[in-house]
Amino acid sequence: MFFLVLACGSATPSPAKAPLIEEPARAPSPPPPPPPRPARAELTRTALNAALDAGPGAFLAKVRVVAARSAGRFLGWEIEALWPGAAVGLERGDIVTAVNGRTLERPEALPALYQELRGASEVVVEFRRGLERRMARFPVVEDAGKLDPTPPR
């Protein structure tokens, strides 16, 4: 290291340097914005009813879940996999605890939930991510052309 310092030195004096001009202090640049959230597809009444008509088996063919338990107590359904490209705010490891306020401990709870969802204005999925409780809301959009309450004259 000592030799490196000596090698950089010079025996001849350096020419006079121009005075330094101080630049104004710059404010630190703000952090980059977060990436945009993936667009969420609309949940139309027709699509919701078609999923309900297909039954729980068709839905479970796209979503893989296992019962999550703690000390023998049912906590909810842990998501192991979602369908490719799913942008629903849920991810692997999340534990679904209720849908529209209904827990789904037993298969017998599904018919009542499915019946409620037919007329629901939104689907609300309550879930846990780690220790944090979260909620995903999916408003049900009436299909185009069916919203006009005034008949043509």
N, CA and C atoms as a LAMMPS dump frame, in Angstrom:
ITEM: TIMESTEP
0
ITEM: NUMBER OF ATOMS
459
ITEM: BOX BOUNDS ff ff ff
-5.0000000000000000e+02 5.0000000000000000e+02
-5.0000000000000000e+02 5.0000000000000000e+02
-5.0000000000000000e+02 5.0000000000000000e+02
ITEM: ATOMS id mol type element x y z
1 1 1 N 0.832 -1.176 0
2 1 2 C 0 0 0
3 1 3 C 0.883 1.249 0
4 2 1 N 1.914 1.237 0.825
5 2 2 C 2.823 2.38 0.923
6 2 3 C 3.44 2.684 -0.432
7 3 1 N 3.819 1.653 -1.172
8 3 2 C 4.428 1.852 -2.483
9 3 3 C 3.436 2.459 -3.476
10 4 1 N 2.209 2.13 -3.366
11 4 2 C 1.186 2.67 -4.242
12 4 3 C 1.054 4.175 -4.022
13 5 1 N 1.109 4.623 -2.799
14 5 2 C 1.006 6.051 -2.494
15 5 3 C 2.22 6.777 -3.055
16 6 1 N 3.384 6.198 -2.929
17 6 2 C 4.597 6.832 -3.452
18 6 3 C 4.562 6.91 -4.973
19 7 1 N 4.077 5.892 -5.608
20 7 2 C 4.034 5.873 -7.065
21 7 3 C 3.09 6.93 -7.599
22 8 1 N 2.075 7.273 -6.87
23 8 2 C 1.112 8.277 -7.31
24 8 3 C 1.626 9.682 -7.082
25 9 1 N 2.63 9.88 -6.241
26 9 2 C 3.151 11.216 -5.95
27 9 3 C 3.992 11.718 -7.101
28 10 1 N 4.278 13.018 -7.107
29 10 2 C 5.062 13.6 -8.187
30 10 3 C 6.085 14.536 -7.591
31 11 1 N 7.272 14.585 -8.195
32 11 2 C 8.322 15.463 -7.708
33 11 3 C 8.114 16.874 -8.21
34 12 1 N 7.383 17.026 -9.314
35 12 2 C 7.177 18.371 -9.846
36 12 3 C 5.916 18.956 -9.242
37 13 1 N 5.952 20.249 -8.94
38 13 2 C 4.772 20.852 -8.358
39 13 3 C 3.645 20.886 -9.388
40 14 1 N 2.459 20.773 -8.895
41 14 2 C 1.312 20.788 -9.792
42 14 3 C 0.911 22.227 -10.072
43 15 1 N 0.336 22.459 -11.265
44 15 2 C -0.071 23.818 -11.582
45 15 3 C -1.201 24.256 -10.653
46 16 1 N -1.355 25.571 -10.539
47 16 2 C -2.404 26.104 -9.677
48 16 3 C -3.756 25.62 -10.173
49 17 1 N -4.589 25.229 -9.252
50 17 2 C -5.893 24.7 -9.613
51 17 3 C -6.917 25.821 -9.587
52 18 1 N -7.892 25.702 -10.464
53 18 2 C -8.969 26.677 -10.476
54 18 3 C -9.766 26.519 -9.195
55 19 1 N -10.291 27.632 -8.678
56 19 2 C -11.081 27.503 -7.45
57 19 3 C -12.316 26.633 -7.71
58 20 1 N -12.651 25.882 -6.724
59 20 2 C -13.811 25.01 -6.839
60 20 3 C -15.094 25.827 -6.743
61 21 1 N -16.021 25.523 -7.61
62 21 2 C -17.332 26.165 -7.553
63 21 3 C -18.275 25.172 -6.9
64 22 1 N -18.868 25.618 -5.832
65 22 2 C -19.771 24.721 -5.124
66 22 3 C -21.108 24.649 -5.848
67 23 1 N -21.573 23.438 -6.045
68 23 2 C -22.878 23.242 -6.659
69 23 3 C -23.928 23.272 -5.549
70 24 1 N -25.12 23.771 -5.882
71 24 2 C -26.161 23.776 -4.86
72 24 3 C -26.504 22.346 -4.45
73 25 1 N -26.846 22.21 -3.195
74 25 2 C -27.195 20.879 -2.682
75 25 3 C -28.451 20.373 -3.388
76 26 1 N -28.409 19.131 -3.772
77 26 2 C -29.559 18.519 -4.449
78 26 3 C -30.39 17.739 -3.435
79 27 1 N -31.665 17.876 -3.603
80 27 2 C -32.556 17.089 -2.743
81 27 3 C -32.462 15.63 -3.182
82 28 1 N -32.523 14.725 -2.22
83 28 2 C -32.454 13.31 -2.628
84 28 3 C -33.657 12.972 -3.504
85 29 1 N -33.383 12.156 -4.509
86 29 2 C -34.476 11.791 -5.416
87 29 3 C -35.44 10.862 -4.681
88 30 1 N -36.743 11.017 -4.961
89 30 2 C -37.718 10.158 -4.275
90 30 3 C -37.563 8.716 -4.735
91 31 1 N -37.978 7.787 -3.863
92 31 2 C -37.873 6.375 -4.272
93 31 3 C -38.794 6.112 -5.456
94 32 1 N -38.464 5.124 -6.27
95 32 2 C -39.317 4.828 -7.428
96 32 3 C -40.692 4.372 -6.95
97 33 1 N -41.73 4.652 -7.738
98 33 2 C -43.072 4.233 -7.329
99 33 3 C -43.178 2.715 -7.342
100 34 1 N -44.09 2.173 -6.522
101 34 2 C -44.242 0.716 -6.53
102 34 3 C -44.78 0.261 -7.878
103 35 1 N -44.523 -0.986 -8.241
104 35 2 C -45.023 -1.476 -9.526
105 35 3 C -46.552 -1.458 -9.509
106 36 1 N -47.169 -1.27 -10.664
107 36 2 C -48.629 -1.238 -10.698
108 36 3 C -49.204 -2.583 -10.293
109 37 1 N -50.353 -2.541 -9.642
110 37 2 C -51.028 -3.777 -9.256
111 37 3 C -51.618 -4.41 -10.508
112 38 1 N -51.624 -5.718 -10.557
113 38 2 C -52.207 -6.365 -11.734
114 38 3 C -53.684 -6.021 -11.849
115 39 1 N -54.131 -5.845 -13.078
116 39 2 C -55.54 -5.543 -13.302
117 39 3 C -56.376 -6.735 -12.864
118 40 1 N -57.424 -6.446 -12.199
119 40 2 C -58.302 -7.503 -11.723
120 40 3 C -59.499 -7.575 -12.657
121 41 1 N -59.784 -8.744 -13.129
122 41 2 C -60.919 -8.917 -14.032
123 41 3 C -62.208 -8.654 -13.269
124 42 1 N -63.182 -8.125 -13.975
125 42 2 C -64.477 -7.884 -13.345
126 42 3 C -65.156 -9.216 -13.047
127 43 1 N -65.898 -9.225 -11.976
128 43 2 C -66.71 -10.384 -11.643
129 43 3 C -68.132 -10.038 -12.052
130 44 1 N -68.544 -10.55 -13.199
131 44 2 C -69.892 -10.245 -13.688
132 44 3 C -70.89 -11.227 -13.089
133 45 1 N -72.128 -10.818 -13.059
134 45 2 C -73.192 -11.684 -12.545
135 45 3 C -73.242 -12.985 -13.339
136 46 1 N -73.105 -12.893 -14.666
137 46 2 C -73.144 -14.09 -15.507
138 46 3 C -71.996 -15.042 -15.168
139 47 1 N -70.773 -14.501 -15.004
140 47 2 C -69.617 -15.339 -14.684
141 47 3 C -69.774 -15.964 -13.303
142 48 1 N -70.257 -15.193 -12.338
143 48 2 C -70.46 -15.727 -10.994
144 48 3 C -71.483 -16.853 -11.022
145 49 1 N -72.618 -16.616 -11.67
146 49 2 C -73.658 -17.656 -11.73
147 49 3 C -73.172 -18.897 -12.48
148 50 1 N -72.375 -18.709 -13.534
149 50 2 C -71.835 -19.862 -14.265
150 50 3 C -70.919 -20.683 -13.355
151 51 1 N -70.097 -20.007 -12.544
152 51 2 C -69.216 -20.723 -11.609
153 51 3 C -70.04 -21.454 -10.555
154 52 1 N -71.098 -20.809 -10.083
155 52 2 C -71.966 -21.454 -9.09
156 52 3 C -72.698 -22.647 -9.698
157 53 1 N -73.164 -22.497 -10.939
158 53 2 C -73.86 -23.597 -11.62
159 53 3 C -72.946 -24.798 -11.831
160 54 1 N -71.662 -24.538 -12.074
161 54 2 C -70.697 -25.616 -12.317
162 54 3 C -70.428 -26.417 -11.045
163 55 1 N -70.655 -25.808 -9.891
164 55 2 C -70.499 -26.509 -8.623
165 55 3 C -69.106 -26.408 -8.035
166 56 1 N -68.988 -26.825 -6.762
167 56 2 C -67.711 -26.715 -6.057
168 56 3 C -66.58 -27.508 -6.712
169 57 1 N -66.912 -28.625 -7.327
170 57 2 C -65.869 -29.447 -7.954
171 57 3 C -65.137 -28.702 -9.053
172 58 1 N -65.881 -27.954 -9.868
173 58 2 C -65.246 -27.187 -10.958
174 58 3 C -64.336 -26.111 -10.396
175 59 1 N -64.764 -25.455 -9.315
176 59 2 C -63.937 -24.423 -8.697
177 59 3 C -62.679 -25.04 -8.092
178 60 1 N -62.857 -26.143 -7.377
179 60 2 C -61.715 -26.783 -6.721
180 60 3 C -60.756 -27.426 -7.708
181 61 1 N -61.178 -27.6 -8.961
182 61 2 C -60.264 -28.102 -9.986
183 61 3 C -59.24 -27.018 -10.351
184 62 1 N -59.565 -25.752 -10.056
185 62 2 C -58.663 -24.632 -10.374
186 62 3 C -57.864 -24.166 -9.176
187 63 1 N -58.316 -24.51 -7.982
188 63 2 C -57.683 -24.057 -6.743
189 63 3 C -57.377 -25.279 -5.897
190 64 1 N -56.158 -25.374 -5.388
191 64 2 C -55.814 -26.493 -4.512
192 64 3 C -55.673 -25.956 -3.095
193 65 1 N -56.465 -26.506 -2.167
194 65 2 C -56.432 -26.08 -0.772
195 65 3 C -56.31 -27.298 0.136
196 66 1 N -55.812 -27.059 1.335
197 66 2 C -55.77 -28.089 2.382
198 66 3 C -56.289 -27.451 3.662
199 67 1 N -56.882 -28.28 4.509
200 67 2 C -57.386 -27.776 5.788
201 67 3 C -56.216 -27.317 6.647
202 68 1 N -56.315 -26.106 7.166
203 68 2 C -55.292 -25.565 8.069
204 68 3 C -55.815 -25.716 9.495
205 69 1 N -55.012 -26.323 10.339
206 69 2 C -55.412 -26.558 11.73
207 69 3 C -54.296 -26.119 12.671
208 70 1 N -54.71 -25.735 13.859
209 70 2 C -53.759 -25.406 14.922
210 70 3 C -54.304 -26.009 16.202
211 71 1 N -53.511 -26.828 16.849
212 71 2 C -53.919 -27.523 18.073
213 71 3 C -55.246 -28.26 17.869
214 72 1 N -55.409 -28.87 16.685
215 72 2 C -56.603 -29.637 16.38
216 72 3 C -57.818 -28.798 16.005
217 73 1 N -57.671 -27.49 16.017
218 73 2 C -58.785 -26.588 15.701
219 73 3 C -58.689 -26.146 14.251
220 74 1 N -59.809 -26.171 13.531
221 74 2 C -59.864 -25.749 12.135
222 74 3 C -59.679 -24.238 12.064
223 75 1 N -58.72 -23.783 11.225
224 75 2 C -58.478 -22.353 11.049
225 75 3 C -59.093 -21.837 9.754
226 76 1 N -59.052 -22.665 8.729
227 76 2 C -59.536 -22.264 7.413
228 76 3 C -58.909 -23.157 6.363
229 77 1 N -58.943 -22.681 5.12
230 77 2 C -58.407 -23.452 3.999
231 77 3 C -57.157 -22.767 3.48
232 78 1 N -56.021 -23.46 3.592
233 78 2 C -54.754 -22.905 3.125
234 78 3 C -54.618 -23.128 1.623
235 79 1 N -54.294 -22.049 0.916
236 79 2 C -54.143 -22.125 -0.526
237 79 3 C -52.779 -22.711 -0.858
238 80 1 N -52.789 -23.813 -1.593
239 80 2 C -51.547 -24.416 -2.084
240 80 3 C -51.252 -23.962 -3.504
241 81 1 N -52.302 -23.744 -4.306
242 81 2 C -52.105 -23.314 -5.691
243 81 3 C -53.383 -22.667 -6.208
244 82 1 N -53.197 -21.657 -7.066
245 82 2 C -54.303 -21.001 -7.772
246 82 3 C -54.133 -21.263 -9.251
247 83 1 N -55.165 -20.982 -10.024
248 83 2 C -55.083 -21.171 -11.461
249 83 3 C -54.047 -20.217 -12.041
250 84 1 N -53.413 -20.575 -13.167
251 84 2 C -52.394 -19.714 -13.777
252 84 3 C -52.961 -18.335 -14.121
253 85 1 N -52.202 -17.304 -13.776
254 85 2 C -52.59 -15.938 -14.092
255 85 3 C -53.609 -15.348 -13.132
256 86 1 N -53.934 -16.05 -12.05
257 86 2 C -54.92 -15.533 -11.098
258 86 3 C -54.389 -14.251 -10.46
259 87 1 N -55.131 -13.168 -10.598
260 87 2 C -54.77 -11.889 -9.986
261 87 3 C -55.898 -11.488 -9.061
262 88 1 N -56.053 -12.244 -7.975
263 88 2 C -57.184 -12.034 -7.089
264 88 3 C -56.772 -11.533 -5.709
265 89 1 N -55.493 -11.257 -5.517
266 89 2 C -55.051 -10.749 -4.223
267 89 3 C -54.747 -11.834 -3.207
268 90 1 N -54.945 -13.076 -3.567
269 90 2 C -54.616 -14.198 -2.696
270 90 3 C -53.393 -14.898 -3.258
271 91 1 N -52.629 -15.517 -2.374
272 91 2 C -51.431 -16.216 -2.848
273 91 3 C -51.202 -17.479 -2.033
274 92 1 N -50.272 -18.252 -2.513
275 92 2 C -49.936 -19.524 -1.863
276 92 3 C -49.601 -19.258 -0.396
277 93 1 N -50.164 -20.073 0.481
278 93 2 C -49.909 -19.937 1.912
279 93 3 C -50.976 -19.149 2.656
280 94 1 N -51.78 -18.357 1.951
281 94 2 C -52.873 -17.633 2.599
282 94 3 C -53.895 -18.648 3.109
283 95 1 N -54.53 -18.319 4.234
284 95 2 C -55.544 -19.2 4.801
285 95 3 C -56.889 -18.489 4.731
286 96 1 N -57.779 -19.022 3.9
287 96 2 C -59.118 -18.456 3.744
288 96 3 C -59.94 -18.871 4.962
289 97 1 N -60.466 -17.867 5.683
290 97 2 C -61.215 -18.148 6.912
291 97 3 C -62.728 -18.022 6.724
292 98 1 N -63.163 -17.219 5.74
293 98 2 C -64.607 -17.063 5.508
294 98 3 C -64.844 -16.455 4.132
295 99 1 N -66.024 -16.714 3.585
296 99 2 C -66.478 -16.091 2.344
297 99 3 C -67.856 -15.505 2.646
298 100 1 N -67.977 -14.206 2.433
299 100 2 C -69.208 -13.47 2.747
300 100 3 C -69.7 -13.778 4.169
301 101 1 N -68.738 -13.817 5.096
302 101 2 C -69.07 -14.005 6.513
303 101 3 C -69.313 -15.44 6.932
304 102 1 N -69.273 -16.364 5.996
305 102 2 C -69.516 -17.779 6.326
306 102 3 C -68.195 -18.539 6.387
307 103 1 N -68.003 -19.258 7.495
308 103 2 C -66.857 -20.162 7.562
309 103 3 C -67.228 -21.412 6.766
310 104 1 N -66.237 -22.077 6.283
311 104 2 C -66.494 -23.23 5.417
312 104 3 C -65.815 -24.484 5.98
313 105 1 N -66.099 -24.77 7.244
314 105 2 C -65.483 -25.93 7.883
315 105 3 C -65.938 -27.244 7.275
316 106 1 N -67.201 -27.304 6.928
317 106 2 C -67.776 -28.57 6.461
318 106 3 C -68.365 -28.396 5.061
319 107 1 N -68.335 -29.453 4.264
320 107 2 C -68.911 -29.379 2.922
321 107 3 C -70.393 -29.003 2.927
322 108 1 N -71.087 -29.302 4.014
323 108 2 C -72.515 -28.985 4.107
324 108 3 C -72.772 -27.475 4.072
325 109 1 N -71.748 -26.666 4.339
326 109 2 C -71.909 -25.206 4.34
327 109 3 C -71.94 -24.644 2.92
328 110 1 N -71.452 -25.388 1.939
329 110 2 C -71.365 -24.879 0.575
330 110 3 C -72.711 -24.569 -0.081
331 111 1 N -73.728 -25.434 0.012
332 111 2 C -74.993 -25.092 -0.655
333 111 3 C -75.581 -23.753 -0.183
334 112 1 N -75.539 -23.49 1.119
335 112 2 C -76.081 -22.222 1.638
336 112 3 C -75.257 -21.042 1.124
337 113 1 N -73.926 -21.189 1.101
338 113 2 C -73.073 -20.111 0.593
339 113 3 C -73.348 -19.88 -0.889
340 114 1 N -73.426 -20.952 -1.658
341 114 2 C -73.671 -20.812 -3.097
342 114 3 C -75.001 -20.105 -3.354
343 115 1 N -76.009 -20.421 -2.562
344 115 2 C -77.313 -19.774 -2.736
345 115 3 C -77.212 -18.28 -2.417
346 116 1 N -76.499 -17.928 -1.353
347 116 2 C -76.311 -16.518 -0.99
348 116 3 C -75.553 -15.755 -2.066
349 117 1 N -74.556 -16.392 -2.651
350 117 2 C -73.725 -15.713 -3.644
351 117 3 C -74.505 -15.381 -4.913
352 118 1 N -75.561 -16.113 -5.2
353 118 2 C -76.356 -15.833 -6.412
354 118 3 C -76.912 -14.419 -6.418
355 119 1 N -77.269 -13.882 -5.275
356 119 2 C -77.833 -12.546 -5.213
357 119 3 C -76.903 -11.52 -4.589
358 120 1 N -75.67 -11.911 -4.304
359 120 2 C -74.74 -11.017 -3.61
360 120 3 C -74.284 -9.868 -4.503
361 121 1 N -74.085 -8.705 -3.897
362 121 2 C -73.566 -7.555 -4.641
363 121 3 C -72.038 -7.562 -4.655
364 122 1 N -71.433 -8.374 -3.789
365 122 2 C -69.981 -8.546 -3.788
366 122 3 C -69.631 -9.869 -3.135
367 123 1 N -68.439 -10.341 -3.459
368 123 2 C -67.9 -11.532 -2.814
369 123 3 C -66.745 -11.053 -1.954
370 124 1 N -66.826 -11.351 -0.66
371 124 2 C -65.806 -10.91 0.287
372 124 3 C -65.099 -12.144 0.833
373 125 1 N -63.783 -12.211 0.593
374 125 2 C -62.984 -13.338 1.068
375 125 3 C -62.13 -12.846 2.225
376 126 1 N -62.347 -13.426 3.398
377 126 2 C -61.531 -13.1 4.565
378 126 3 C -60.425 -14.142 4.641
379 127 1 N -59.188 -13.673 4.891
380 127 2 C -58.068 -14.612 4.94
381 127 3 C -56.979 -14.09 5.853
382 128 1 N -56.066 -14.995 6.183
383 128 2 C -54.89 -14.644 6.985
384 128 3 C -53.651 -14.849 6.138
385 129 1 N -52.765 -13.884 6.225
386 129 2 C -51.442 -14.007 5.603
387 129 3 C -50.46 -13.868 6.751
388 130 1 N -49.896 -14.998 7.148
389 130 2 C -49.079 -14.992 8.362
390 130 3 C -50.001 -14.712 9.539
391 131 1 N -49.648 -13.722 10.345
392 131 2 C -50.491 -13.36 11.487
393 131 3 C -51.473 -12.237 11.159
394 132 1 N -51.368 -11.688 9.966
395 132 2 C -52.193 -10.545 9.569
396 132 3 C -53.52 -10.997 8.958
397 133 1 N -54.607 -10.405 9.435
398 133 2 C -55.935 -10.679 8.868
399 133 3 C -56.162 -9.71 7.716
400 134 1 N -56.661 -10.237 6.602
401 134 2 C -56.903 -9.424 5.408
402 134 3 C -58.274 -9.739 4.822
403 135 1 N -58.658 -8.902 3.864
404 135 2 C -59.941 -9.086 3.204
405 135 3 C -59.777 -8.729 1.735
406 136 1 N -60.334 -9.543 0.862
407 136 2 C -60.348 -9.255 -0.576
408 136 3 C -61.807 -9.108 -0.979
409 137 1 N -62.126 -7.967 -1.61
410 137 2 C -63.509 -7.694 -2.026
411 137 3 C -63.599 -7.725 -3.542
412 138 1 N -64.636 -8.401 -4.035
413 138 2 C -64.866 -8.51 -5.464
414 138 3 C -66.3 -8.078 -5.754
415 139 1 N -66.509 -6.808 -6.157
416 139 2 C -67.864 -6.361 -6.478
417 139 3 C -68.409 -7.155 -7.661
418 140 1 N -69.68 -7.512 -7.579
419 140 2 C -70.337 -8.215 -8.674
420 140 3 C -70.952 -7.155 -9.577
421 141 1 N -70.541 -7.17 -10.84
422 141 2 C -70.988 -6.184 -11.814
423 141 3 C -72.096 -6.796 -12.649
424 142 1 N -73.216 -6.088 -12.714
425 142 2 C -74.301 -6.573 -13.569
426 142 3 C -73.828 -6.493 -15.014
427 143 1 N -74.223 -7.45 -15.817
428 143 2 C -73.786 -7.497 -17.216
429 143 3 C -74.312 -6.297 -17.988
430 144 1 N -73.531 -5.849 -18.977
431 144 2 C -73.916 -4.711 -19.816
432 144 3 C -75.253 -4.988 -20.486
433 145 1 N -76.06 -3.942 -20.593
434 145 2 C -77.349 -4.087 -21.247
435 145 3 C -78.455 -4.51 -20.302
436 146 1 N -78.089 -4.904 -19.074
437 146 2 C -79.112 -5.337 -18.124
438 146 3 C -79.297 -4.322 -17.005
439 147 1 N -78.62 -3.189 -17.101
440 147 2 C -78.684 -2.216 -16.036
441 147 3 C -79.783 -1.185 -16.204
442 148 1 N -80.261 -0.952 -17.442
443 148 2 C -81.224 0.1 -17.69
444 148 3 C -82.603 -0.29 -17.145
445 149 1 N -83.031 0.364 -16.044
446 149 2 C -84.315 -0.007 -15.46
447 149 3 C -85.505 0.552 -16.225
448 150 1 N -85.279 1.482 -17.151
449 150 2 C -86.363 2.107 -17.899
450 150 3 C -86.554 1.391 -19.231
451 151 1 N -87.722 0.792 -19.459
452 151 2 C -87.933 0.104 -20.733
453 151 3 C -88.059 1.14 -21.859
454 152 1 N -87.647 0.784 -23.09
455 152 2 C -87.772 1.729 -24.213
456 152 3 C -89.235 1.995 -24.519
457 153 1 N -89.559 3.212 -25.02
458 153 2 C -90.963 3.578 -25.332
459 153 3 C -91.219 3.512 -26.793
